[in-house]
């Protein structure tokens, strides 16, 4: 029988020695298996297709019972693993805290228990770019409900 843990083991074995990393494996109703893989830089469709094929071969005949979808996590999706935080250092992120407050700013640093964020404030003058705080605000990971990368257009 195929389980999420079994698929995680197979995928992680195929990712060893690469810059790719596993974000999530989800077994959905209707035998749909969704695997999210990311990379420190970027991952392309041919790499995902090759990984899909390799995992399907390892699973054997049981794979025929599943619809398998391999993708990279979308920009608007919350971070699920620590490596995503490290990947996005230097970029603008939206953080929702467990108490309901929202923070928007540039992710400056990341360690095991906290992250450093330079809060971004909107400009009071129309047409000017938002300003980043000079000081870095430390946020405990335990206080974070979700973090998402954002896209900025200049």
Buried (B, 14 or more C-beta within 10 A) or exposed (E): EBEEEBBBEBBEEBBEEEEBBBBBBEBEEEEEBBBBBBBEEEBEEEBBEEBBEBBBEBBEEEBEEBEBBBBBBEEEBBBBBEBBBBBBBEEBBBBBBEEEEEBBBBBBBBEEEBBBBBBBEEEEEEEEEEEBEEEBEEBEBEEBEBBBBBEEEE
